Amino acid sequence: MMSTNLIVIKSSYHEAKKNIIRNRDATKEELQQTIIDLAEELAKKIQEKFYINEQDIITPMSCNITGPYLYHPRTVIITTKDDRDTLAFGFEKKFKNTILGFMDFEGRRGLQALKSPVRSIELPDSKEPVVNLIVGKTVLATGCTAISLTKEAMQKYMPRQIIVASIFYSEQGIREIFDELPNVNLIVIGEPDSLNKEGMLVPGIGNLDERIHA
């Protein structure tokens, strides 16, 4: 599973946040807010790895210093429609100079999502060259949906760099991403789940869309 392009965020804090989502008694509001919180954690790691340059600045004390500084290249954030109000919202809070887009798979997953036509798609035009494409999936059980999202957005924007980010994932999902898109950067949180015969994560989080929209 390991790749030099794979970054895993690990801490007891992040596992505790993930377990809020795993808890079957979590409320809809808890689920939504925790996904947003973890999206912000992913965004901070992305900024740390890909959004820092050395820059000269002058302090209020008229001192010249050179050091790390956040910059804001043109960034496109793409998620599924189901992730738009949680994962994408959390990303958008941390990044500037962004375009948001989504694709609607009508809840289809796995190979069905990869091979079926997309119900609706929103990939806004960019008036300037896109530097970073961020593809977000709360759940990366297999890689199919993320692959479909990424390939569609790659054709549209021709970004310099691609980053796929996920909270819950499996080793199979990681392998499938790198098999199809070996040059992407992949950022995930915590340990992987297993997959059952139906392609669901175990211990997993159930059908997250149904839990949020019940």
N, C-alpha and C positions, 0 to 999 in steps of 0.2 A: 504494500500500500504506500510505502514511503516514497516521496519524491522531493527533490529540492524545491519544487514549486508549491509544496504543501505546508501550510502554517496551521498549527493547532493551538488554540487558546485554552490553557488549562489552569484552573484554580478551584478551590472549594467554593468560592463565591459564585463562579459561573455554573458549577454543578448544582448549587442550591437554587439558582434562578431557573435552571432547566427543570429541576424537580417540581417547581411550582406548576409548570406546564404539564408535567407528567401526572400530577395529582388529579385523579378523576373528579374530585370534589371542588376543583378550582372553578371560580365563577368566570363568566364570559369577560367581565371587566379585568379580572386578574390575568387571564390568558392574553388579552390584547395588550395590556400594559407591560407584561413581562416580555413579550415578543419585541415590543418597541425598545425596552431597556436593553435586551440582548442585541438588537440591531445596532444600537448606539455603541455597544462594546465591539462589535465587528467593525463598525465604521472607524472607531479609534485605532484599531489595529491596522486597518487599511491605510489610514493617514500616516501612522508611524512608519509603515514600510514603503509607501509609495508617494507621499505628499509632502516630504520634507526636503528642502534645499538649504545649502549654506547661503547666508545673506549678510551683507553689511548693514548695520543699523546705527543710529545715533540715539543715545539714551537722553532722558530729560536733564541729566547732569552733563550733557555735551561730551559724553564718552563715546568713542567709536568702538564697536565690538563686531565680531564676526561669529555667527553661530547658526544652529539649526532654526529654520523658519518655515512655517506652513505656507504652501502656495496653493493656488486654486485653479488648476487647469480645467478645461472643459470636460465635464464628466456626464456620462449617460448612465442612469440607473434603470434597470429593467427587471421586473418581477412578473409573476402571474397576477391575474386580476385578484385572486384570493389574498395575495400578500400585499396588495397595494396600500391598504389602510393601516398596516401594522409594520411589516419589515421595511417597506419602502419609506413609510413615514419616519421611522427611526433613522434610516440612512439620510434622508433629506435634512433632518435637524442638524447633522454634522457637516455636510458638504455644501459648498457654495458653487455657483456657476454650473448648475446642474440642469439636466433635462430628465423628466420622468416618463417612462413608457411601460406598457404592460401587454401581455397576451392572455387571452381567455381560452383555456382548454376545457371548459365546462366540467371540471372535476376529473377529467381523464388523466390517468397516470401510466407510467411505464411505457412499453412499446406502443400502446394505444395513443398516448400523447405524442410520441415521436412520429407516428405514421398518419395520424388523423389530421384533417384540415383544422386550422385554428378558427374558432367561432368569431372572435373579433381581435383586432390588433391595433395598438396605438403606439406608433414610433414617430414622435414629432421630428420635424426637420431641425438641423442645427446650422446656424449661420457661420459658425467657426469650426475648425477641425476638432474632432473629438480625440482627446488624449487617452482617457480611461473609460472603459466600459465595465460597469459593475453589474453582474447578474446575481440577483438574490433569490434564494429559495429557503423558506423556513425549514422544510423537510426535504432531504435529499436521500430518499430510500434507494431508488435506482437513479442513474444519471440522465434518463431519457428526457424529462421535461427541461432540465437545465441545459442539456445539449441543444434542444430545439430552440429555446430562448436565445442562447448564445449565437448559434449559427445565423438565425434570422437577424439579430442585431448587428452581427459582424458585417453582413452584406450591406446593411443600411448605412453604418457609420464608419467602417474601416478604421477602428481605433488603433492607437499605438500599443495599448496594453489592455489585457482582459483579466478581470478578477471575478471569480465565482465565490460567493459567500453563503454559508448555511449554518443553522443552529443544530439540527438533528440530522444524522447521516449514517450511512452504512459503508463498510469497506467496499462492497460491490459498487455503490454509487461513486466512490472515489475512483475506482479502477475504470469504470465506464467513462467518466469525464476525461481522464488522462489518455485513455485509448483513442477517443475521438478528437480531443483537443489538447494535445500534449504540451502546448506552450502557454496554457492559461495558468494563472496563479489562483490557488484554491485556499480559502481560509474557513476553518470550521471551529466549533467550540466543543471541548470535552472529548470524551471517549465515544467510539462508534457504537451503534446498536446493531443487533443481528436482524436478519430478514426471515420471516416465516414463509410458508408455501404460497401465501397470497400476496407476497411482496410488501407486507406491512412491517414496520420497524417493531422490534421487541427488545426491551420492555416497552418502548414506544410511547406514543401519545394519542393513539386512536386516530379517528378521523377529525383532524383539527378544525377543518372548515365547518363541519357539522356542530362541533362543540362551541365554536365561537358564534355561529349564527342560529343556534337552537332557540 
